[in-house]
Amino acid sequence: MTEGITVRILGDFGPFSRIGKSIGYLLDIGDCRYLIDCGAPLFQQIGGHGLRNINGVIITHCHEDHKRWFTDFALFKKYALDRSDKVLLITSESVHEDVMVSSIPALGRSLSPDSEKVIDIPYDEFVERRIIGPKAKYRITVQDEGMGRTRMIITDSLGNIVGPDKAKVVISLKTGRPRMLFKDPHYGEWVEPESFYPFSSNVFYEEENNICAGPGFTIDAIKSPVWHGVSGIGIKVRTNGETLIFGSDTCHDEKLWKRLCSKKKRASNMQEKDFEASPVIYGDINDYIERCWSEERYKEAVNAFAGAVVIHDVYSQKSIVHTDYEKLKNTSLRKETSILTHSADRMTSEWVLCDADKSFRIIGGNFFEIVGEDLYAMDADVYHKEKGKFFAGYRSGNGKYTLYEKDGLLMFASFNGSETGPPLYKVDLYEDVSGQYFPKIEREDAFYRKRSDGRVELVESTEGGSTGRIVENHRKKPGSADRRG
């Protein structure tokens, strides 16, 4: 059995990337294999044979760059294999609902086996649902009143109707979507419970946490640090010696989080008597929410990543729903135990960046890149992604490239033709080719190519065609004293 936890990066770019691989990770723990999100092209990255051996799919939220290939995988399991099988979908109760609603157009209707009829197919014929994280004690329910009329009500876990003094349905005039407004008994304020409470709260959630357990590991859902707009969760994977957290997409900013839990908002101007008596309100729920987060959620969010290796989203600037690079200083993340994902096509970072097709091994509280049979430390001073290529940079007084900072972002002057912002330091830059490092090429008519024997050659164009020569790997060898062996 392989030591630790292994993660292969199937895709780590956002939804608008020209590179186009979106988000997906292949997780190996012992003899079990899971997909964490499936926005990356599964059949290209893993292939049909590899997909046969997937134990389950874990989806953090329902944005397409995280679940784009889910319905194709479900169709593949049902129709393309020797025997019909279901996809095991592992996620929270609310994300399950979102995935089901978004999947029905692709899965819910087909032709009969003789192609003569259009038939309806239940979602559960494709998907086996497993919930991680606790179930909610209260939910919005559609009640049949007869004569073709229905109404929305809120019920508790026993099916009892909850009165408007405790909970209400707010239906958006913009989308028609209902959301729950709930009166917190501690604050005495109206809140949206899915945003307000962490999973540990017994006010809104049941006690059973619904952890997914396997031989020697557990997979758990965490909600407190995930702030993305849509229903979403982070994923915590634990073995006897390792803890790995997929932070998912979120605006991770502790200063913002503190405002969310400490700031009381003014309620709507709706007449109090009418408001208290109304079980259903049409309008904007934000006009009625008096506090966004509980203090309990804030405290859990701040401490959520303690002692863990974290794969966490990052964006360049002003993304609103992701963690901006310049605001990493406002997070509880530690640079030495974090790997940043979801980055833009062009990104420069002093934190370790993911890159599609890289694999990492988490052992104890550390992570290493897997290159062939070796484990390499990610020890560069700076990482850079540009035009589908990945670079590692090391500080050097005589380095050819100068790193600059502008508005909290890092950049190399030679890449954009301007030297704006204060210079930080000089570096030697190396192009990463399948985990091996080679000096960055300046010429347009030359490139590195990995051969079938694993060695890398520099291919250069000449008047008579092209020539190639084997080049030396400059990456520090595992266990060597010199930075670049």
Summary of the structure (lengths in Angstrom):
residues: 485
radius of gyration: 25.4
end to end distance: 30.2
largest distance: 87.5
contacts: 1505
relative contact order: 0.10
helix: 18%
strand: 38%
